[in-house]
Structure formats: C-alpha cells, structure tokens
Amino acid sequence: MQKHNIEKLVEETINSFDGAKRAESNPFLLTRVFARLRDKEDVQNAWSKAGSFLSRPAVALTGLLLIILVNVAIIINNKDDNDTLQNLTSVKDEFAINVISIYDYENQEP
C-alpha cells in the first residue's frame, strides 16, 4: 500500500514539471550590468579618489579628533586672558543704542 502511494507521489512530482519553462530575464539586463561596471571604472578621477579616502571611518575620526584637540588647546590658552573679557565689554558699551519704542510718549503740545 505504501509503495503504491510513494510511486503515485513520485509520478505527481515528475508530472508537475511538465508545464515548467526556462526563466527569462530582461533582454537588456546584461547590457545594463556591463554599462554600470564601465561607468564605475571611468569615474575614478582625483575628486572621487579624495572623497573615497576621506569617507573612510579611520580618516574621518582622526580629523574630528584633531579639530576637537585644536579647539581645546585654544580654549586653554585663552582662559587666562581677562583682557579679552574687558575688551568685549567696552566694545559692547561703545555700540549700545537706546531703543525707542512706540510706548514712549512725547509731549505734542506747542
């Protein structure tokens, strides 16, 4: 009984491939792939090489750390200068303007 069922299942499986066709791709797919590969090879000019070098994580992190260290060094060197604060205050006082608002009433009588 089981042998008959197994043979029937094998026959059904083989018959299921009767309507199968070969898979077809887009006729221009290979042309597109070759064109994309050729374009990638042609684009390697100086700017793209520089961009690919700078976009590496190690280079980007090194540059970021360098910028942060320069800023910290500038802050530490200027921390002791009290003259800078006094100069900024004097410049601010020099350019101070009295703002006249619409609520400041003038005497309009002659």
C-alpha positions as CSV (number, residue, x, y, z in Angstrom):
1,M,0.0,0.0,0.0
2,Q,2.8,2.5,0.9
3,K,4.8,1.5,-2.1
4,H,1.8,2.4,-4.3
5,N,1.4,5.8,-2.5
6,I,5.1,6.6,-2.9
7,E,5.0,5.7,-6.6
8,K,1.9,7.9,-7.0
9,L,3.6,10.8,-5.2
10,V,6.8,10.4,-7.3
11,E,4.7,10.4,-10.5
12,E,2.8,13.6,-9.4
13,T,6.1,15.3,-8.7
14,I,7.6,14.4,-12.1
15,N,4.4,15.5,-13.8
16,S,4.4,18.8,-12.1
17,F,7.5,19.8,-14.1
18,D,5.7,19.3,-17.4
19,G,4.5,22.9,-17.7
20,A,7.7,24.5,-16.5
21,K,9.6,26.8,-18.7
22,R,13.1,28.2,-18.5
23,A,13.3,31.5,-16.7
24,E,13.8,34.5,-18.9
25,S,15.4,37.8,-17.9
26,N,15.1,41.2,-19.4
27,P,16.9,41.2,-22.8
28,F,18.9,44.4,-21.9
29,L,19.9,43.3,-18.4
30,L,23.4,42.2,-19.4
31,T,24.0,45.4,-21.3
32,R,22.9,47.4,-18.2
33,V,25.3,45.5,-16.0
34,F,28.2,46.0,-18.3
35,A,27.4,49.7,-18.6
36,R,27.3,50.2,-14.8
37,L,30.6,48.4,-14.4
38,R,32.2,50.5,-17.1
39,D,30.9,53.7,-15.5
40,K,32.3,52.8,-12.1
41,E,35.7,52.3,-13.7
42,D,35.6,55.7,-15.5
43,V,34.6,57.7,-12.5
44,Q,37.9,57.2,-10.7
45,N,39.2,60.8,-11.0
46,A,41.0,62.8,-8.4
47,W,37.9,64.1,-6.6
48,S,36.3,60.7,-6.3
49,K,39.6,59.2,-5.0
50,A,39.9,62.0,-2.5
51,G,36.2,61.6,-1.4
52,S,36.6,57.8,-1.0
53,F,39.8,58.4,1.1
54,L,38.1,61.0,3.3
55,S,35.0,58.9,3.8
56,R,36.9,56.1,5.5
57,P,35.9,55.9,9.2
58,A,39.5,56.0,10.4
59,V,40.3,59.2,8.5
60,A,37.1,60.9,9.4
61,L,37.5,60.1,13.1
62,T,41.1,61.2,13.1
63,G,40.1,64.5,11.5
64,L,37.3,65.0,14.0
65,L,39.6,64.3,17.0
66,L,42.2,66.7,15.5
67,I,39.6,69.5,15.3
68,I,38.5,68.9,18.9
69,L,42.1,68.9,20.2
70,V,42.8,72.2,18.4
71,N,39.7,73.8,19.9
72,V,40.6,72.6,23.4
73,A,44.1,74.0,23.1
74,I,42.8,77.3,22.0
75,I,40.3,77.4,24.9
76,I,43.0,76.5,27.4
77,N,45.4,79.2,26.1
78,N,42.8,81.9,26.2
79,K,41.4,81.0,29.6
80,D,43.9,83.1,31.5
81,D,43.3,86.3,29.4
82,N,41.0,88.6,31.4
83,D,41.7,91.5,29.0
84,T,39.6,89.8,26.4
85,L,36.5,90.0,28.5
86,Q,37.2,93.6,29.4
87,N,37.7,94.5,25.7
88,L,34.5,92.8,24.7
89,T,32.6,94.7,27.4
90,S,34.0,98.0,26.3
91,V,33.1,97.3,22.7
92,K,29.6,96.3,23.7
93,D,29.2,99.5,25.7
94,E,30.5,101.6,22.8
95,F,27.9,100.3,20.4
96,A,25.0,100.3,22.8
97,I,21.9,102.0,21.4
98,N,18.8,103.3,23.2
99,V,15.8,101.7,21.7
100,I,12.8,103.9,21.3
101,S,9.5,102.1,21.5
102,I,6.1,103.2,20.4
103,Y,5.1,103.5,24.1
104,D,7.4,106.4,24.8
105,Y,5.1,109.3,24.6
106,E,6.3,112.8,23.7
107,N,4.6,116.0,24.6
108,Q,2.8,117.1,21.4
109,E,1.5,120.4,22.8
110,P,3.0,123.6,21.3
